[in-house]
Amino acid sequence: MAIIIEGAKLIDGTGQIIEDASIAIKGNRISVVQSGHSIPHTDDDFLIEASGRIVMPGLIDLHVHPSGLDVKASSAYLALRFARNVKAMLDGGVTTVRICGTPDLIDFEVRKAAYAGLVESPRMFTCGKGLCITGGHLASLGIGIEVDSTDSYRKAARTLIKNGVDFIKLSSDSLTKYARPTVEEMKAAINEAHLANKTVATHAGSPQAIMDAIEAGTDTIEHGFLIAEEPDQVLDVMVKKNIYYVPTLYVRRWNVRKDNRYSDEILQQVKHGLEEHPKSFRLAVDAGVKIAMGSDEGGIQGSPYGENAYELELMVANGMSENDAIIASTKTAAEALRMGGILGSIEEGKLADLLVLDADPLKDIRSLQSRELLHAVIRNGSIASGTVLSENS
Protein backbone atom coordinates (compact mmCIF):
# COMPACT_ATOMS: atom_id res chain seq x y z
CA MET A 1 0.00 0.00 0.00
CA ALA A 2 1.20 3.50 -0.84
CA ILE A 3 0.15 6.85 0.56
CA ILE A 4 -0.78 9.28 -2.21
CA ILE A 5 -1.14 13.00 -1.54
CA GLU A 6 -2.77 14.93 -4.37
CA GLY A 7 -3.23 18.59 -5.21
CA ALA A 8 -1.22 20.21 -2.43
CA LYS A 9 0.85 23.35 -2.43
CA LEU A 10 4.31 21.92 -1.75
CA ILE A 11 6.92 23.72 0.33
CA ASP A 12 9.74 21.24 -0.20
CA GLY A 13 12.28 22.48 2.37
CA THR A 14 14.89 23.50 -0.19
CA GLY A 15 13.21 26.80 -1.00
CA GLN A 16 11.21 25.49 -3.95
CA ILE A 17 7.42 25.83 -4.01
CA ILE A 18 5.08 23.85 -6.29
CA GLU A 19 1.50 25.13 -6.35
CA ASP A 20 -0.19 21.88 -7.46
CA ALA A 21 1.89 18.90 -6.37
CA SER A 22 1.36 15.22 -5.80
CA ILE A 23 3.51 12.98 -3.63
CA ALA A 24 3.67 9.21 -3.33
CA ILE A 25 5.05 7.39 -0.29
CA LYS A 26 6.06 3.75 -0.58
CA GLY A 27 7.15 2.11 2.65
CA ASN A 28 9.12 4.72 4.58
CA ARG A 29 10.41 6.60 1.52
CA ILE A 30 9.11 9.29 -0.78
CA SER A 31 8.85 7.57 -4.15
CA VAL A 32 7.35 10.30 -6.35
CA VAL A 33 7.21 14.10 -6.22
CA GLN A 34 5.64 15.80 -9.21
CA SER A 35 3.41 18.59 -10.41
CA GLY A 36 -0.21 17.68 -11.16
CA HIS A 37 -2.56 14.83 -10.22
CA SER A 38 -1.31 12.05 -12.46
CA ILE A 39 0.18 9.57 -9.97
CA PRO A 40 -1.48 6.19 -10.66
CA HIS A 41 -2.93 4.47 -7.60
CA THR A 42 -5.01 1.43 -6.67
CA ASP A 43 -7.92 0.85 -4.31
CA ASP A 44 -5.43 -0.43 -1.74
CA ASP A 45 -3.56 2.88 -1.62
CA PHE A 46 -4.39 5.53 0.98
CA LEU A 47 -5.37 8.72 -0.82
CA ILE A 48 -5.10 12.13 0.86
CA GLU A 49 -6.98 14.80 -1.09
CA ALA A 50 -4.91 17.89 -0.38
CA SER A 51 -6.39 20.54 -2.67
CA GLY A 52 -6.20 23.84 -0.77
CA ARG A 53 -3.75 22.31 1.70
CA ILE A 54 -0.02 22.68 2.23
CA VAL A 55 2.58 19.89 2.39
CA MET A 56 6.00 20.54 3.90
CA PRO A 57 8.75 18.50 5.59
CA GLY A 58 8.34 17.54 9.22
CA LEU A 59 10.04 19.91 11.61
CA ILE A 60 13.46 19.07 13.06
CA ASP A 61 14.25 20.45 16.52
CA LEU A 62 17.94 20.19 17.36
CA HIS A 63 17.72 21.11 21.04
CA VAL A 64 15.18 19.51 23.37
CA HIS A 65 15.07 18.03 26.87
CA PRO A 66 11.94 15.82 26.92
CA SER A 67 12.46 14.57 30.47
CA GLY A 68 12.76 18.08 31.86
CA LEU A 69 15.49 18.96 34.32
CA ASP A 70 13.97 17.79 37.61
CA VAL A 71 16.94 16.19 39.38
CA LYS A 72 14.77 15.15 42.36
CA ALA A 73 12.46 12.91 40.34
CA SER A 74 13.02 9.17 39.97
CA SER A 75 14.29 7.67 36.73
CA ALA A 76 10.99 5.83 36.23
CA TYR A 77 8.99 9.04 36.56
CA LEU A 78 11.33 10.91 34.21
CA ALA A 79 11.11 8.13 31.61
CA LEU A 80 7.32 8.29 31.62
CA ARG A 81 7.40 12.06 31.35
CA PHE A 82 9.92 11.80 28.50
CA ALA A 83 7.66 9.39 26.58
CA ARG A 84 4.64 11.68 27.02
CA ASN A 85 6.58 14.74 25.94
CA VAL A 86 8.13 13.32 22.78
CA LYS A 87 4.64 12.25 21.70
CA ALA A 88 3.46 15.83 22.27
CA MET A 89 6.31 17.02 20.05
CA LEU A 90 5.31 14.59 17.30
CA ASP A 91 1.69 15.72 17.58
CA GLY A 92 2.97 19.28 17.12
CA GLY A 93 4.61 18.47 13.79
CA VAL A 94 8.15 17.64 14.95
CA THR A 95 9.34 14.45 13.26
CA THR A 96 13.00 14.52 14.37
CA VAL A 97 14.60 15.71 17.60
CA ARG A 98 18.14 15.97 18.88
CA ILE A 99 18.04 15.39 22.63
CA CYS A 100 20.67 17.52 24.35
CA GLY A 101 20.92 15.80 27.70
CA THR A 102 18.77 13.73 30.04
CA PRO A 103 19.18 12.50 33.63
CA ASP A 104 20.18 8.86 34.04
CA LEU A 105 20.63 8.29 30.27
CA ILE A 106 16.85 8.00 29.90
CA ASP A 107 17.04 8.94 26.24
CA PHE A 108 18.67 5.60 25.41
CA GLU A 109 15.89 3.62 27.09
CA VAL A 110 12.98 5.55 25.59
CA ARG A 111 14.59 5.29 22.16
CA LYS A 112 14.72 1.51 22.61
CA ALA A 113 11.04 1.56 23.54
CA ALA A 114 10.28 3.62 20.42
CA TYR A 115 12.14 1.15 18.22
CA ALA A 116 10.09 -1.64 19.82
CA GLY A 117 6.84 0.17 19.07
CA LEU A 118 6.03 0.89 22.71
CA VAL A 119 6.30 4.67 22.32
CA GLU A 120 5.21 6.87 19.42
CA SER A 121 7.78 9.60 18.99
CA PRO A 122 9.83 11.67 16.58
CA ARG A 123 13.07 10.20 15.29
CA MET A 124 15.53 10.67 18.15
CA PHE A 125 19.23 11.55 18.15
CA THR A 126 20.69 11.14 21.62
CA CYS A 127 23.78 12.16 23.57
CA GLY A 128 23.08 10.71 27.01
CA LYS A 129 24.65 13.32 29.26
CA GLY A 130 26.77 16.29 28.31
CA LEU A 131 30.36 16.88 29.42
CA CYS A 132 31.26 19.79 31.68
CA ILE A 133 33.99 20.59 34.16
CA THR A 134 33.48 20.23 37.90
CA GLY A 135 30.95 22.82 38.94
CA GLY A 136 29.49 23.11 35.43
CA HIS A 137 25.79 23.83 34.96
CA LEU A 138 24.99 20.61 33.08
CA ALA A 139 25.92 18.56 36.14
CA SER A 140 23.91 20.77 38.49
CA LEU A 141 20.87 20.18 36.25
CA GLY A 142 21.37 16.41 36.32
CA ILE A 143 22.27 16.12 32.64
CA GLY A 144 26.06 16.41 32.79
CA ILE A 145 29.16 14.39 33.60
CA GLU A 146 31.79 16.34 35.52
CA VAL A 147 35.23 15.85 33.99
CA ASP A 148 38.55 17.66 34.37
CA SER A 149 41.73 17.33 32.30
CA THR A 150 42.16 16.28 28.70
CA ASP A 151 42.41 12.61 29.62
CA SER A 152 39.10 12.76 31.52
CA TYR A 153 37.33 14.44 28.61
CA ARG A 154 38.77 11.90 26.20
CA LYS A 155 37.73 8.92 28.33
CA ALA A 156 34.24 10.29 28.95
CA ALA A 157 33.70 10.82 25.23
CA ARG A 158 34.93 7.31 24.45
CA THR A 159 32.57 5.87 27.06
CA LEU A 160 29.57 7.71 25.66
CA ILE A 161 30.45 6.57 22.14
CA LYS A 162 30.78 3.00 23.41
CA ASN A 163 27.30 3.31 24.94
CA GLY A 164 25.82 4.27 21.57
CA VAL A 165 25.35 8.05 21.52
CA ASP A 166 24.57 9.76 18.22
CA PHE A 167 26.51 12.92 19.12
CA ILE A 168 28.52 14.47 21.95
CA LYS A 169 27.26 17.45 23.95
CA LEU A 170 29.72 19.83 25.64
CA SER A 171 29.40 22.99 27.70
CA SER A 172 31.88 25.79 27.09
CA ASP A 173 30.26 28.18 29.57
CA SER A 174 26.93 29.04 31.17
CA LEU A 175 24.89 32.06 32.16
CA THR A 176 24.44 30.48 35.59
CA LYS A 177 27.95 29.17 36.34
CA TYR A 178 31.44 30.60 36.10
CA ALA A 179 33.28 27.31 35.56
CA ARG A 180 34.68 26.86 32.04
CA PRO A 181 36.77 24.14 30.36
CA THR A 182 39.96 24.79 28.42
CA VAL A 183 40.18 24.53 24.65
CA GLU A 184 42.47 21.52 25.08
CA GLU A 185 39.95 19.69 27.27
CA MET A 186 37.12 20.20 24.79
CA LYS A 187 39.37 19.32 21.88
CA ALA A 188 40.19 15.95 23.46
CA ALA A 189 36.49 15.00 23.50
CA ILE A 190 35.76 16.49 20.09
CA ASN A 191 38.62 14.61 18.45
CA GLU A 192 37.22 11.33 19.79
CA ALA A 193 33.75 12.21 18.53
CA HIS A 194 35.00 13.03 15.06
CA LEU A 195 37.09 9.87 14.91
CA ALA A 196 33.85 7.96 15.53
CA ASN A 197 32.04 10.05 12.89
CA LYS A 198 29.92 11.76 15.54
CA THR A 199 29.02 15.44 15.61
CA VAL A 200 29.51 17.75 18.60
CA ALA A 201 27.08 20.32 19.99
CA THR A 202 28.50 22.90 22.39
CA HIS A 203 26.54 25.08 24.78
CA ALA A 204 28.21 28.49 24.52
CA GLY A 205 26.82 31.90 25.41
CA SER A 206 29.67 34.39 25.53
CA PRO A 207 31.91 35.39 22.60
CA GLN A 208 34.99 33.86 24.26
CA ALA A 209 33.22 30.58 24.98
CA ILE A 210 32.02 30.43 21.37
CA MET A 211 35.51 31.13 20.03
CA ASP A 212 36.99 28.48 22.34
CA ALA A 213 34.44 25.90 21.19
CA ILE A 214 35.12 26.66 17.53
CA GLU A 215 38.87 26.44 18.08
CA ALA A 216 38.31 23.07 19.75
CA GLY A 217 36.40 21.87 16.67
CA THR A 218 32.69 21.92 17.56
CA ASP A 219 30.08 21.43 14.84
CA THR A 220 27.22 23.46 16.32
CA ILE A 221 26.95 26.35 18.76
CA GLU A 222 23.94 26.20 21.05
CA HIS A 223 22.33 29.44 22.30
CA GLY A 224 24.98 32.10 21.53
CA PHE A 225 23.23 34.55 23.84
CA LEU A 226 25.94 37.21 23.82
CA ILE A 227 27.20 37.11 20.22
CA ALA A 228 26.09 40.75 19.97
CA GLU A 229 28.86 41.79 22.35
CA GLU A 230 31.57 40.91 19.79
CA PRO A 231 29.70 40.10 16.59
CA ASP A 232 32.31 40.84 13.93
CA GLN A 233 34.92 38.40 15.16
CA VAL A 234 32.55 35.63 16.22
CA LEU A 235 30.28 35.63 13.17
CA ASP A 236 33.14 35.87 10.71
CA VAL A 237 34.70 32.73 12.16
CA MET A 238 31.36 30.90 12.23
CA VAL A 239 30.81 31.62 8.55
CA LYS A 240 34.36 30.73 7.50
CA LYS A 241 34.39 27.47 9.46
CA ASN A 242 30.85 26.46 8.46
CA ILE A 243 29.60 26.30 12.05
CA TYR A 244 25.88 25.81 12.53
CA TYR A 245 24.10 28.10 14.99
CA VAL A 246 21.21 26.62 17.02
CA PRO A 247 19.76 29.76 18.61
CA THR A 248 17.01 28.50 20.98
CA LEU A 249 15.11 31.79 21.07
CA TYR A 250 12.39 29.85 22.91
CA VAL A 251 14.47 30.39 26.08
CA ARG A 252 12.79 33.79 26.34
CA ARG A 253 10.03 31.87 28.16
CA TRP A 254 12.39 31.51 31.14
CA ASN A 255 10.66 33.44 33.92
CA VAL A 256 13.78 34.71 35.65
CA ARG A 257 11.81 36.57 38.32
CA LYS A 258 10.29 33.33 39.63
CA ASP A 259 13.49 31.24 39.47
CA ASN A 260 14.77 30.81 43.02
CA ARG A 261 17.61 28.43 42.17
CA TYR A 262 20.20 31.16 41.66
CA SER A 263 21.54 34.28 43.34
CA ASP A 264 20.37 37.76 42.31
CA GLU A 265 23.78 38.34 40.72
CA ILE A 266 23.46 35.25 38.54
CA LEU A 267 19.89 36.10 37.59
CA GLN A 268 20.95 39.57 36.50
CA GLN A 269 23.52 37.91 34.25
CA VAL A 270 20.82 35.62 32.87
CA LYS A 271 18.50 38.58 32.26
CA HIS A 272 21.25 40.39 30.35
CA GLY A 273 21.87 37.30 28.21
CA LEU A 274 18.18 36.95 27.37
CA GLU A 275 17.96 40.63 26.43
CA GLU A 276 20.95 40.36 24.06
CA HIS A 277 19.82 37.05 22.57
CA PRO A 278 17.42 38.33 19.85
CA LYS A 279 19.98 40.90 18.72
CA SER A 280 22.62 38.16 18.51
CA PHE A 281 20.28 36.09 16.35
CA ARG A 282 19.53 38.98 14.00
CA LEU A 283 23.23 39.68 13.54
CA ALA A 284 23.87 35.99 12.76
CA VAL A 285 21.11 35.98 10.14
CA ASP A 286 22.50 39.13 8.51
CA ALA A 287 26.03 37.69 8.51
CA GLY A 288 24.94 34.55 6.64
CA VAL A 289 25.61 32.07 9.46
CA LYS A 290 23.92 28.70 8.91
CA ILE A 291 20.92 28.68 11.26
CA ALA A 292 19.40 25.37 12.37
CA MET A 293 16.28 25.33 14.50
CA GLY A 294 16.46 24.31 18.14
CA SER A 295 14.00 25.37 20.81
CA ASP A 296 15.45 24.15 24.15
CA GLU A 297 11.97 22.89 24.96
CA GLY A 298 12.15 21.32 28.42
CA GLY A 299 15.34 23.18 29.26
CA ILE A 300 13.70 25.96 31.25
CA GLN A 301 11.43 25.87 34.29
CA GLY A 302 7.77 25.41 33.46
CA SER A 303 8.44 24.69 29.80
CA PRO A 304 5.38 23.43 27.90
CA TYR A 305 5.87 20.54 25.47
CA GLY A 306 4.80 20.18 21.88
CA GLU A 307 5.09 23.92 21.21
CA ASN A 308 8.39 23.69 19.31
CA ALA A 309 6.95 25.58 16.34
CA TYR A 310 6.89 28.72 18.49
CA GLU A 311 10.61 28.91 17.73
CA LEU A 312 9.80 29.62 14.07
CA GLU A 313 7.54 32.49 15.08
CA LEU A 314 10.44 33.98 17.05
CA MET A 315 12.85 33.47 14.17
CA VAL A 316 10.53 35.35 11.83
CA ALA A 317 9.91 38.07 14.41
CA ASN A 318 13.66 38.57 14.60
CA GLY A 319 14.57 38.94 10.95
CA MET A 320 14.08 35.67 9.06
CA SER A 321 11.61 35.24 6.24
CA GLU A 322 8.95 32.56 6.70
CA ASN A 323 10.52 30.37 4.03
CA ASP A 324 14.01 30.73 5.54
CA ALA A 325 12.65 29.79 8.97
CA ILE A 326 11.13 26.65 7.44
CA ILE A 327 14.41 25.80 5.70
CA ALA A 328 16.29 26.29 9.00
CA SER A 329 13.82 23.91 10.66
CA THR A 330 14.04 21.22 7.97
CA LYS A 331 16.85 21.11 5.40
CA THR A 332 19.53 22.99 7.36
CA ALA A 333 18.73 21.16 10.59
CA ALA A 334 19.08 17.84 8.75
CA GLU A 335 22.43 18.95 7.36
CA ALA A 336 23.61 19.85 10.87
CA LEU A 337 22.79 16.27 11.85
CA ARG A 338 24.74 15.06 8.79
CA MET A 339 21.48 13.51 7.63
CA GLY A 340 20.79 15.85 4.73
CA GLY A 341 20.92 12.99 2.26
CA ILE A 342 17.81 11.34 3.71
CA LEU A 343 16.03 13.95 5.84
CA GLY A 344 14.91 17.55 5.78
CA SER A 345 13.23 17.98 2.39
CA ILE A 346 10.51 16.43 0.27
CA GLU A 347 12.47 14.80 -2.52
CA GLU A 348 12.30 11.39 -4.13
CA GLY A 349 14.25 8.76 -2.21
CA LYS A 350 14.23 10.59 1.12
CA LEU A 351 12.56 9.35 4.29
CA ALA A 352 8.88 10.21 4.38
CA ASP A 353 8.64 12.76 7.19
CA LEU A 354 6.10 15.40 6.23
CA LEU A 355 3.18 17.52 7.37
CA VAL A 356 -0.17 18.18 5.71
CA LEU A 357 -1.48 21.58 6.80
CA ASP A 358 -4.79 23.41 6.53
CA ALA A 359 -3.10 26.83 6.52
CA ASP A 360 -0.10 28.32 4.75
CA PRO A 361 2.87 29.01 7.06
CA LEU A 362 4.39 31.22 4.35
CA LYS A 363 1.49 33.60 4.99
CA ASP A 364 1.37 33.17 8.77
CA ILE A 365 4.18 31.21 10.43
CA ARG A 366 2.11 31.02 13.63
CA SER A 367 -0.28 28.61 11.93
CA LEU A 368 2.29 25.85 12.55
CA GLN A 369 1.42 26.09 16.25
CA SER A 370 -2.24 25.16 15.75
CA ARG A 371 -3.13 21.48 16.20
CA GLU A 372 -6.49 22.15 14.51
CA LEU A 373 -4.66 23.25 11.35
CA LEU A 374 -2.29 20.26 11.37
CA HIS A 375 -4.19 17.83 9.14
CA ALA A 376 -1.63 15.03 9.25
CA VAL A 377 1.83 14.19 10.58
CA ILE A 378 3.60 11.48 8.60
CA ARG A 379 6.75 10.13 10.22
CA ASN A 380 8.84 7.47 8.51
CA GLY A 381 5.99 6.72 6.12
CA SER A 382 3.30 6.24 8.78
CA ILE A 383 0.49 8.59 9.76
CA ALA A 384 0.91 9.56 13.42
CA SER A 385 -2.02 9.06 15.74
CA GLY A 386 -3.67 12.06 17.34
CA THR A 387 -3.72 14.30 14.25
CA VAL A 388 -6.84 15.49 12.43
CA LEU A 389 -6.53 12.94 9.60
CA SER A 390 -5.91 9.94 11.89
CA GLU A 391 -8.86 10.84 14.10
CA ASN A 392 -11.23 11.22 11.15
CA SER A 393 -10.08 8.26 9.05
C-alpha positions in Angstrom: 0.0 0.0 0.0 1.2 3.5 -0.8 0.1 6.8 0.6 -0.8 9.3 -2.2 -1.1 13.0 -1.5 -2.8 14.9 -4.4 -3.2 18.6 -5.2 -1.2 20.2 -2.4 0.9 23.3 -2.4 4.3 21.9 -1.8 6.9 23.7 0.3 9.7 21.2 -0.2 12.3 22.5 2.4 14.9 23.5 -0.2 13.2 26.8 -1.0 11.2 25.5 -3.9 7.4 25.8 -4.0 5.1 23.9 -6.3 1.5 25.1 -6.4 -0.2 21.9 -7.5 1.9 18.9 -6.4 1.4 15.2 -5.8 3.5 13.0 -3.6 3.7 9.2 -3.3 5.1 7.4 -0.3 6.1 3.8 -0.6 7.2 2.1 2.7 9.1 4.7 4.6 10.4 6.6 1.5 9.1 9.3 -0.8 8.8 7.6 -4.1 7.3 10.3 -6.3 7.2 14.1 -6.2 5.6 15.8 -9.2 3.4 18.6 -10.4 -0.2 17.7 -11.2 -2.6 14.8 -10.2 -1.3 12.1 -12.5 0.2 9.6 -10.0 -1.5 6.2 -10.7 -2.9 4.5 -7.6 -5.0 1.4 -6.7 -7.9 0.8 -4.3 -5.4 -0.4 -1.7 -3.6 2.9 -1.6 -4.4 5.5 1.0 -5.4 8.7 -0.8 -5.1 12.1 0.9 -7.0 14.8 -1.1 -4.9 17.9 -0.4 -6.4 20.5 -2.7 -6.2 23.8 -0.8 -3.8 22.3 1.7 0.0 22.7 2.2 2.6 19.9 2.4 6.0 20.5 3.9 8.7 18.5 5.6 8.3 17.5 9.2 10.0 19.9 11.6 13.5 19.1 13.1 14.2 20.5 16.5 17.9 20.2 17.4 17.7 21.1 21.0 15.2 19.5 23.4 15.1 18.0 26.9 11.9 15.8 26.9 12.5 14.6 30.5 12.8 18.1 31.9 15.5 19.0 34.3 14.0 17.8 37.6 16.9 16.2 39.4 14.8 15.1 42.4 12.5 12.9 40.3 13.0 9.2 40.0 14.3 7.7 36.7 11.0 5.8 36.2 9.0 9.0 36.6 11.3 10.9 34.2 11.1 8.1 31.6 7.3 8.3 31.6 7.4 12.1 31.3 9.9 11.8 28.5 7.7 9.4 26.6 4.6 11.7 27.0 6.6 14.7 25.9 8.1 13.3 22.8 4.6 12.3 21.7 3.5 15.8 22.3 6.3 17.0 20.0 5.3 14.6 17.3 1.7 15.7 17.6 3.0 19.3 17.1 4.6 18.5 13.8 8.2 17.6 14.9 9.3 14.4 13.3 13.0 14.5 14.4 14.6 15.7 17.6 18.1 16.0 18.9 18.0 15.4 22.6 20.7 17.5 24.3 20.9 15.8 27.7 18.8 13.7 30.0 19.2 12.5 33.6 20.2 8.9 34.0 20.6 8.3 30.3 16.9 8.0 29.9 17.0 8.9 26.2 18.7 5.6 25.4 15.9 3.6 27.1 13.0 5.6 25.6 14.6 5.3 22.2 14.7 1.5 22.6 11.0 1.6 23.5 10.3 3.6 20.4 12.1 1.2 18.2 10.1 -1.6 19.8 6.8 0.2 19.1 6.0 0.9 22.7 6.3 4.7 22.3 5.2 6.9 19.4 7.8 9.6 19.0 9.8 11.7 16.6 13.1 10.2 15.3 15.5 10.7 18.2 19.2 11.5 18.1 20.7 11.1 21.6 23.8 12.2 23.6 23.1 10.7 27.0 24.7 13.3 29.3 26.8 16.3 28.3 30.4 16.9 29.4 31.3 19.8 31.7 34.0 20.6 34.2 33.5 20.2 37.9 30.9 22.8 38.9 29.5 23.1 35.4 25.8 23.8 35.0 25.0 20.6 33.1 25.9 18.6 36.1 23.9 20.8 38.5 20.9 20.2 36.3 21.4 16.4 36.3 22.3 16.1 32.6 26.1 16.4 32.8 29.2 14.4 33.6 31.8 16.3 35.5 35.2 15.8 34.0 38.6 17.7 34.4 41.7 17.3 32.3 42.2 16.3 28.7 42.4 12.6 29.6 39.1 12.8 31.5 37.3 14.4 28.6 38.8 11.9 26.2 37.7 8.9 28.3 34.2 10.3 29.0 33.7 10.8 25.2 34.9 7.3 24.5 32.6 5.9 27.1 29.6 7.7 25.7 30.4 6.6 22.1 30.8 3.0 23.4 27.3 3.3 24.9 25.8 4.3 21.6 25.3 8.0 21.5 24.6 9.8 18.2 26.5 12.9 19.1 28.5 14.5 22.0 27.3 17.5 24.0 29.7 19.8 25.6 29.4 23.0 27.7 31.9 25.8 27.1 30.3 28.2 29.6 26.9 29.0 31.2 24.9 32.1 32.2 24.4 30.5 35.6 27.9 29.2 36.3 31.4 30.6 36.1 33.3 27.3 35.6 34.7 26.9 32.0 36.8 24.1 30.4 40.0 24.8 28.4 40.2 24.5 24.7 42.5 21.5 25.1 39.9 19.7 27.3 37.1 20.2 24.8 39.4 19.3 21.9 40.2 16.0 23.5 36.5 15.0 23.5 35.8 16.5 20.1 38.6 14.6 18.5 37.2 11.3 19.8 33.7 12.2 18.5 35.0 13.0 15.1 37.1 9.9 14.9 33.9 8.0 15.5 32.0 10.0 12.9 29.9 11.8 15.5 29.0 15.4 15.6 29.5 17.7 18.6 27.1 20.3 20.0 28.5 22.9 22.4 26.5 25.1 24.8 28.2 28.5 24.5 26.8 31.9 25.4 29.7 34.4 25.5 31.9 35.4 22.6 35.0 33.9 24.3 33.2 30.6 25.0 32.0 30.4 21.4 35.5 31.1 20.0 37.0 28.5 22.3 34.4 25.9 21.2 35.1 26.7 17.5 38.9 26.4 18.1 38.3 23.1 19.7 36.4 21.9 16.7 32.7 21.9 17.6 30.1 21.4 14.8 27.2 23.5 16.3 26.9 26.4 18.8 23.9 26.2 21.1 22.3 29.4 22.3 25.0 32.1 21.5 23.2 34.6 23.8 25.9 37.2 23.8 27.2 37.1 20.2 26.1 40.7 20.0 28.9 41.8 22.4 31.6 40.9 19.8 29.7 40.1 16.6 32.3 40.8 13.9 34.9 38.4 15.2 32.6 35.6 16.2 30.3 35.6 13.2 33.1 35.9 10.7 34.7 32.7 12.2 31.4 30.9 12.2 30.8 31.6 8.5 34.4 30.7 7.5 34.4 27.5 9.5 30.9 26.5 8.5 29.6 26.3 12.1 25.9 25.8 12.5 24.1 28.1 15.0 21.2 26.6 17.0 19.8 29.8 18.6 17.0 28.5 21.0 15.1 31.8 21.1 12.4 29.8 22.9 14.5 30.4 26.1 12.8 33.8 26.3 10.0 31.9 28.2 12.4 31.5 31.1 10.7 33.4 33.9 13.8 34.7 35.7 11.8 36.6 38.3 10.3 33.3 39.6 13.5 31.2 39.5 14.8 30.8 43.0 17.6 28.4 42.2 20.2 31.2 41.7 21.5 34.3 43.3 20.4 37.8 42.3 23.8 38.3 40.7 23.5 35.2 38.5 19.9 36.1 37.6 20.9 39.6 36.5 23.5 37.9 34.2 20.8 35.6 32.9 18.5 38.6 32.3 21.2 40.4 30.3 21.9 37.3 28.2 18.2 37.0 27.4 18.0 40.6 26.4 20.9 40.4 24.1 19.8 37.0 22.6 17.4 38.3 19.9 20.0 40.9 18.7 22.6 38.2 18.5 20.3 36.1 16.4 19.5 39.0 14.0 23.2 39.7 13.5 23.9 36.0 12.8 21.1 36.0 10.1 22.5 39.1 8.5 26.0 37.7 8.5 24.9 34.5 6.6 25.6 32.1 9.5 23.9 28.7 8.9 20.9 28.7 11.3 19.4 25.4 12.4 16.3 25.3 14.5 16.5 24.3 18.1 14.0 25.4 20.8 15.4 24.1 24.1 12.0 22.9 25.0 12.1 21.3 28.4 15.3 23.2 29.3 13.7 26.0 31.3 11.4 25.9 34.3 7.8 25.4 33.5 8.4 24.7 29.8 5.4 23.4 27.9 5.9 20.5 25.5 4.8 20.2 21.9 5.1 23.9 21.2 8.4 23.7 19.3 6.9 25.6 16.3 6.9 28.7 18.5 10.6 28.9 17.7 9.8 29.6 14.1 7.5 32.5 15.1 10.4 34.0 17.1 12.8 33.5 14.2 10.5 35.3 11.8 9.9 38.1 14.4 13.7 38.6 14.6 14.6 38.9 10.9 14.1 35.7 9.1 11.6 35.2 6.2 9.0 32.6 6.7 10.5 30.4 4.0 14.0 30.7 5.5 12.7 29.8 9.0 11.1 26.7 7.4 14.4 25.8 5.7 16.3 26.3 9.0 13.8 23.9 10.7 14.0 21.2 8.0 16.9 21.1 5.4 19.5 23.0 7.4 18.7 21.2 10.6 19.1 17.8 8.8 22.4 18.9 7.4 23.6 19.9 10.9 22.8 16.3 11.8 24.7 15.1 8.8 21.5 13.5 7.6 20.8 15.8 4.7 20.9 13.0 2.3 17.8 11.3 3.7 16.0 13.9 5.8 14.9 17.6 5.8 13.2 18.0 2.4 10.5 16.4 0.3 12.5 14.8 -2.5 12.3 11.4 -4.1 14.2 8.8 -2.2 14.2 10.6 1.1 12.6 9.4 4.3 8.9 10.2 4.4 8.6 12.8 7.2 6.1 15.4 6.2 3.2 17.5 7.4 -0.2 18.2 5.7 -1.5 21.6 6.8 -4.8 23.4 6.5 -3.1 26.8 6.5 -0.1 28.3 4.7 2.9 29.0 7.1 4.4 31.2 4.4 1.5 33.6 5.0 1.4 33.2 8.8 4.2 31.2 10.4 2.1 31.0 13.6 -0.3 28.6 11.9 2.3 25.9 12.5 1.4 26.1 16.3 -2.2 25.2 15.8 -3.1 21.5 16.2 -6.5 22.2 14.5 -4.7 23.3 11.3 -2.3 20.3 11.4 -4.2 17.8 9.1 -1.6 15.0 9.3 1.8 14.2 10.6 3.6 11.5 8.6 6.7 10.1 10.2 8.8 7.5 8.5 6.0 6.7 6.1 3.3 6.2 8.8 0.5 8.6 9.8 0.9 9.6 13.4 -2.0 9.1 15.7 -3.7 12.1 17.3 -3.7 14.3 14.3 -6.8 15.5 12.4 -6.5 12.9 9.6 -5.9 9.9 11.9 -8.9 10.8 14.1 -11.2 11.2 11.1 -10.1 8.3 9.1 
